[in-house]
């Protein structure tokens, strides 16, 4: 598998310029996204495919970028941040194996799209965004669209959200240079974390916390925006 790009801001759309009529036929575009970009590759979980088919990605994308909302590409959302390409969201979500009774922590709310996807799979989603305007915008979007089991917090993801720990699953959508210890401590024994790690050369790690430590289940090369806010010392 090649490098998955979750951050690259492009100036041309990978699938070509959409006509105005095509860009507003959101349901058809979303079905095509699932059938061609996700199921056509290695996304096999029926629950993940169903939720990706249901969540309106275009409503989490700034209006000037909406014509490309269902193309398999990241898009800018402001503040030098992006919404990850749909395949990345689906791949990481599938790797987490989220169950209905799970409590999930997301680090890096961004647009709120990943939290909305997780909302349809888990009992409760806690999501943290360090950039206050993004956190507020995501909170407003999620509330307006009725995602009632998602709680958004403005804060430093390196510290996690200890008040609600431990979590059954943790997903990180920006790349630290190493796995933050606080996040491992807040993950349930037996729980799974999906996290990109590295600076120039990054890899997505799927980790499971065990009684003996941490087990790496899978890795693959990726490129994410760097995770900011690392505590000193």
C-alpha positions, 0 to 999 in steps of 0.5 A: 500500500502506498503512502496515505496522505491526510494533510496535503492541501491540493489546488486541483481536485483529484477526480476533476472539476465537478459541475454545479449540478453534480456538486449538489447531488450529495447523496449520489456522490456519497454513495459513489464515494463508498462504492468506489473509494472505500468498498472498492479498496479494502474497507470491508466492515459493513458498519463502517461502510454504512456510517460513511454512507450516512454522514454528510461530509460536505457539511463539515467542509468549508463552502468554497471546498464543497464541490470536492467533498466526496473526492478521495482527497484531503481538503483545507478547513482553515488554520493550516488544517485539513479534513482527511481524505475519506479513505483515511477516515474509513481505514482508521475507523475500521482498524479501531473495531468500535463497538456500540458500548465503547467510549472513544477519545479522539485527539484532533477534532478538526472539522468534526467529521471523524467524530460524526463517523465515530458517533454512529458506531460508539456509545460516546465520543469525546473529542479534543481540538487545540485550535479554539475556533475549529473546536467551536465550529465543529461543536456547532456543526455536530450539534446542528446535525444532531450528533448528541453523543459527541462532546467537544473540548478545546484543549491540548491533546497530548494530555488527553481527557483524564476526567472520562478515562479510561477509553475503549478506543483512542484515535489521533488525527495529527502526528506526534513524534512519539506516542504521548504517554498520557494517551496510553495511560488513558486507554483501557487494557485491551483497548485499541489506539490508531495514531500516526507517529513521526516527523519526516517519515510517519507511520500509522500505528494500530496499537493494543494496550495489554497487561504487559505493555503495548502491542503493535498490530499494524503499521503503514506509511502516512502523512498527517499534519504535525501534532502541536502542544507537546509539553516541555520537560 
